[in-house]
Amino acid sequence: MERGKDIERLLRVRRLLKSKKPEFLRTLWWKFPKFKNDPKWRKPKGIDNPMRLRLKGRPPVVDVGYRAPAAVRGLHPTGLEPVRVSSPSELDRLDPSRHIIYIAAGVGLRKRQQILEKARAKGFRVANA
């Protein structure tokens, strides 16, 4: 029971950190039109780059301190471990109290319905039903 409470607490921490995390954009994205179209993160590498030097008034730089706690990294917001399933037989190896199911994109309608029936019978949660 202790582990469940700890995971819930860490998920709340992750949610809070995510809301406080800034949007990381590349250096001088506001200045040049070619960057405005594609402002995704690029590490500042110039010798005198004020962003790399983390000077006051400059945009934030990606840092390990913004990461989520290791225990909940990669978990679904419900606290369950996401697993991609592409056949009904894969459900036999999984635990409904630990895993949440994502049905693979390439699965057709007939097999998708078989997976859904088996998942409901075993008590799994399906994220993309």
Backbone torsions as a table, in degrees:
resi	resn	phi	psi	omega
1	MET	NA	-32.6	179.8
2	GLU	-59.4	-44.1	-177.4
3	ARG	-62.0	-38.7	179.4
4	GLY	-62.4	-42.8	179.1
5	LYS	-67.2	-38.3	179.7
6	ASP	-65.7	-42.3	178.3
7	ILE	-63.0	-43.0	178.0
8	GLU	-59.8	-43.4	179.7
9	ARG	-63.0	-44.3	-179.3
10	LEU	-67.6	-33.0	175.6
11	LEU	-65.7	-38.2	175.6
12	ARG	-64.4	-40.0	177.9
13	VAL	-62.2	-44.0	-179.7
14	ARG	-61.5	-42.5	179.6
15	ARG	-62.9	-41.6	179.1
16	LEU	-65.8	-44.7	179.1
17	LEU	-61.6	-39.4	-178.9
18	LYS	-63.7	-37.5	-179.5
19	SER	-71.8	-26.6	-178.7
20	LYS	-91.9	-13.9	-175.8
21	LYS	-68.4	131.0	179.7
22	PRO	-74.3	166.3	174.8
23	GLU	-84.7	120.4	-176.9
24	PHE	-89.5	115.7	179.6
25	LEU	-122.7	156.2	-174.6
26	ARG	-68.5	165.6	179.6
27	THR	-60.4	136.6	175.3
28	LEU	56.0	31.2	179.9
29	TRP	-62.2	-26.0	-177.6
30	TRP	-81.2	-12.1	-170.5
31	LYS	-96.4	-33.7	-173.2
32	PHE	-116.6	132.5	-178.6
33	PRO	-58.4	-34.1	-178.5
34	LYS	-67.0	-24.8	177.7
35	PHE	-85.9	-29.4	-179.8
36	LYS	-62.2	-34.4	180.0
37	ASN	-72.1	-28.2	-176.5
38	ASP	-143.7	75.0	-172.7
39	PRO	-85.5	18.4	-174.7
40	LYS	-62.3	160.9	-171.0
41	TRP	-61.3	131.0	169.0
42	ARG	-134.8	136.0	-177.7
43	LYS	-69.1	129.5	177.5
44	PRO	-71.6	128.2	-173.1
45	LYS	-123.3	-4.7	-177.8
46	GLY	-64.7	150.3	-176.0
47	ILE	-64.7	-34.9	-178.8
48	ASP	-110.5	15.5	-175.7
49	ASN	-64.8	118.7	-177.1
50	PRO	-66.4	-26.5	178.3
51	MET	-70.8	-41.4	178.4
52	ARG	-64.6	-34.9	179.4
53	LEU	-79.8	-3.8	178.5
54	ARG	57.1	47.6	179.1
55	LEU	-77.1	155.1	-178.2
56	LYS	-60.7	138.0	177.4
57	GLY	89.0	-1.0	179.5
58	ARG	-100.4	158.3	179.4
59	PRO	-61.5	154.5	-179.6
60	PRO	-70.2	152.9	-179.7
61	VAL	-107.9	142.7	179.1
62	VAL	-57.5	134.7	-176.2
63	ASP	-147.5	152.8	-178.2
64	VAL	-62.3	-23.9	-178.9
65	GLY	-65.8	-15.4	179.5
66	TYR	-85.8	-5.9	-176.5
67	ARG	-70.5	158.5	176.6
68	ALA	-78.2	161.0	176.5
69	PRO	-58.1	142.1	-174.0
70	ALA	-60.2	-32.5	-176.5
71	ALA	-67.5	-27.0	-176.9
72	VAL	-113.0	5.1	-179.1
73	ARG	-67.8	125.8	179.0
74	GLY	89.5	-3.5	179.3
75	LEU	-83.6	154.9	173.2
76	HIS	-68.7	152.9	179.0
77	PRO	-54.6	-20.7	176.6
78	THR	-77.9	-10.3	-178.1
79	GLY	95.1	1.4	179.7
80	LEU	-94.0	156.1	-178.8
81	GLU	-86.0	121.6	-178.5
82	PRO	-74.4	137.6	179.4
83	VAL	-134.8	132.0	176.7
84	ARG	-87.7	129.7	-176.3
85	VAL	-120.1	134.6	178.4
86	SER	-122.9	-0.9	174.8
87	SER	-151.4	152.6	-178.1
88	PRO	-62.0	-29.0	-178.0
89	SER	-68.3	-21.4	179.0
90	GLU	-68.7	-21.2	-179.5
91	LEU	-68.9	-21.9	-178.3
92	ASP	-66.1	-27.9	-177.2
93	ARG	-88.2	-3.5	-173.4
94	LEU	-107.5	160.8	-178.3
95	ASP	-114.3	121.9	-177.4
96	PRO	-61.3	-26.0	-179.3
97	SER	-81.6	-12.4	-177.4
98	ARG	-112.9	-27.0	-171.7
99	HIS	-118.2	148.8	169.7
100	ILE	-117.1	141.8	-170.0
101	ILE	-99.4	134.9	167.0
102	TYR	-116.5	123.5	178.0
103	ILE	-81.2	131.6	-176.3
104	ALA	-59.8	149.2	-174.8
105	ALA	-67.1	-30.3	-176.8
106	GLY	-82.9	2.6	-178.4
107	VAL	-79.8	133.3	-179.5
108	GLY	-77.7	177.2	-173.5
109	LEU	-65.2	-44.0	-176.6
110	ARG	-63.2	-48.7	-178.7
111	LYS	-69.6	-33.0	176.8
112	ARG	-60.4	-42.5	178.9
113	GLN	-66.5	-37.2	176.8
114	GLN	-63.7	-43.9	179.2
115	ILE	-62.5	-44.6	-179.6
116	LEU	-61.5	-43.6	179.1
117	GLU	-61.0	-47.3	-178.2
118	LYS	-66.1	-38.6	-179.9
119	ALA	-65.0	-43.2	179.1
120	ARG	-65.2	-38.7	179.5
121	ALA	-64.9	-36.0	-179.8
122	LYS	-86.0	-11.8	177.3
123	GLY	91.8	22.4	178.0
124	PHE	-79.5	153.0	169.7
125	ARG	-95.2	133.7	-179.5
126	VAL	-111.6	120.8	-173.9
127	ALA	-77.7	-34.1	-177.0
128	ASN	-118.7	47.2	178.6
129	ALA	-70.4	NA	NA
